[in-house]
Amino acid sequence: MPKVVLAYSGGLDTTICVHYLRHVKGMKVFTFSANLGQPEYLEPLAEQAVELGASAAHLADLREKFAREFIVPCIRANAVYEQGYYLFSALSRPLIIRELVAIAQEEGCDAIAHGSRGIGNDKIRLANAIRALGPDFDVLEPLVELNLRTPSDDLAYAREHGLQVESERRTLYNVEQNLWGSNIQLRGLSDTWEEPPRDTYVMTSSPADAPNKPVSVEIGFEAGVPVRLDGAETKLVALIDRLNKIAGRAGVGRFDVIENRIGGLKTRELYEAPAACVLIAAHRALEALTLDKPILHFKEGMSRAYADLVYEGNWYAATREGLDAFFAKINDRVTGDVRVTLFKGALTVAGRRSPNSLFAPQTMQYPVRSETSRI
């Protein structure tokens, strides 16, 4: 019996994948579910996968790896795609595929499967990561094989095959969330003039409903990595999680954008990224204080190139790795503290300080060029 490992979210799309792979194609199915900071618990997903016919369900808490190996490089790079996409889902794909390939090797699988519909960005990102890490595995796309192109098609398949649907609204109103942000896929929002319903967002308050008193937050960085929150040493995952809550309550981190997708199609995207928005704004402010003009100006273009590489699913490309080395080197100087004020959707950098500051107000003379100028 051929074996396959499936990236399993527990949503109706991957529920259909388990059913199809096991009961239609007759394969032995292993599922993999990762905790990347989403609100759902993993244990019920494992039970659900086995009930659907999976032979085993693998679970992993990848929050620390996600933060250290994927989010930190994006902070150092100030990586934001276009008008407000902080790359949270694009960052998760290479990590998930890395784990899938390891499980496939461990279980002796012939193939790797996922719930992409074969349209849009996800198919390309997943394919690029699999090609880089597991090129010898077959890649199965059950929703493509079944020609299920929309959530409504999923619901029809579920009814036909007696699959349980937790919530039709959740199927049609899909939210993907992890530690670094969320994407709300509101199916009926096709008009670019129409305002999203008030209950659309999940991580942020409406600025109108946010507290009437500003909130001040101080973030400490060491070599470009956030390590302190309000003066207290804080582990990275906890720091990001707390900032999501603080900034989210203040209505900071909402983005309603028209985005250029990989294939050139323009789509309307609703994103939330409270912690990412605050951390990258603070990091940029500290870089402005500690890096000199040639480096800062050169980095702007490199940051855009880095965001494009991640967006297009090229995490394992040598170019991305080379840019990481560049950003890590110049961040040697990016140590210090930044104070930000959050108020009803607005973020203001209110102060910054660093032992490596190049600011010289007393003499009003140009400081000696730093070592970063010669990189």
PyMOL commands that set and color helices and strands:
alter all, ss='L'
color gray80, all
select helices_A, chain A and resi 12-24+43-52+63-77+88-107+121-133+142-145+151-161+168-172+207-209+236-249+274-290+293-311+318-333+371-374
alter helices_A, ss='H'
color red, helices_A
select strands_A, chain A and resi 3-7+28-35+56-61+111-113+138-140+173-178+181-186+215-222+225-229+232-233+254-260+266-272+336-343+346-353
alter strands_A, ss='S'
color yellow, strands_A
deselect
rebuild
show_as cartoon
